[in-house]
Amino acid sequence: MASVEYAEGCPDSGAGAQLDLSVPAGIRTIVLGAAAPEASGDSTVGTCLIRYIDGSSETYFAGLPLGSRGPGGRGGPIVLYPGRYAIGIRTETVDGRPMVLIHAESV
């Protein structure tokens, strides 16, 4: 969704969506906004790293940087464990660049 908004020129900063997410028991963690092992520098990059219980992992890349949404702007990466979450996703300009800010709450 964030990539589509960005491609369309981010019509209004702060546009976003709410969604429910279930992380199944076969997943150890999902890390949003963490640098891939081969990357260096900014830890708020556009990656989604899924680590499975069996030790394998997959990395996906987003079109925009990802970070946590909290007081004062962006924070570090978001780590999700098996369970249910309410996720809020917003595109905003942070430090002069578009970014996807994510808020995850256990339900």
N, C-alpha and C positions, 0 to 999 in steps of 0.2 A: 504494500500500500504506500509506504513512504517513497519508494522509487517512482511510483506513478505520480504522486504529488510533486516530487522534485522535477520530473520530466515535464510536467505541465506548468512549471514555474512557481510552485509553492504558492497557490493563490492567496492563502492567508496563513501567516506563521501561527502555529498552535493548532492547526487542523489535526484531527487524530481519530482514533477509534478505541473501543473497548472490546475485549474478547475474553472468552474463557479458554483455558489451556489445561490439559491433563498430561502430565509427564508419567509414562508407564514405568513399572518396576524394573524393566530390563535396561533402563538408562541410569547411569551413575549420576551424571550432571549434564546440564545444558548451560553453557556460558555464552552470554551475549555481550559483545563489545570487548572481548579479550583478544589480545594479539595472538595470532597463530604462532606455534613454536619457531617457525622459520622467519617470522617478522621481527622487526626491532623498532624501537621508538614508542610512539603514542599507544597507550594501552586502550584507548577508546576508538578502536578501528571498527570497520564494518564486517566483523566476523561473528559467526555463530558456530561454536564448537560443541559437538555432541559426543560425550564419552559414555560408552556402554559398559555394562557390568563385566563382560568378557575381556575387557582391556582394549578393544578396538575403539576407533573414534572417526568422526567425519567432521569436516570443516566446510562451511558455506560462507559465501561472501555477499554482503549487501551492497547496494549502490551508494549508501551513505554511512557515515560513522554512527555507531550505536553507543549509547551510554545510559546510565541510570538517571531517573528523574527524581530530584529531591530539592530540598531548600537550597537556594542559591545557584541553581542550574544543574550542571551535570556532575555525576559522581563516577565511580569506577564501574567495572563490569557487573552484570547481573548474573547470579548463579542460581539455577533452579534445580531442585532435587525431585525425586518421584513424589507426585501429589497433584492437587488441583490448585490452580491459580486464576485470579482475575488480573488481566494484563491491560494496562493503559499505554497506548502508543501515540506519540505526538511528534510532528516535525516542527522544529524551531531553529532559529538562527542562534548559534552559540559561538562566541569569539569570531563573528563575521562569516561563519559558514553554516550551511544547512546541516542539521543533525537529527537523528531519531532518538528521542528521549523516551525511556521505557520505565514504567512503574509496575512492579509485580507484587501482588499481595496473596498470601495463602488463604484458601477458602475451605 
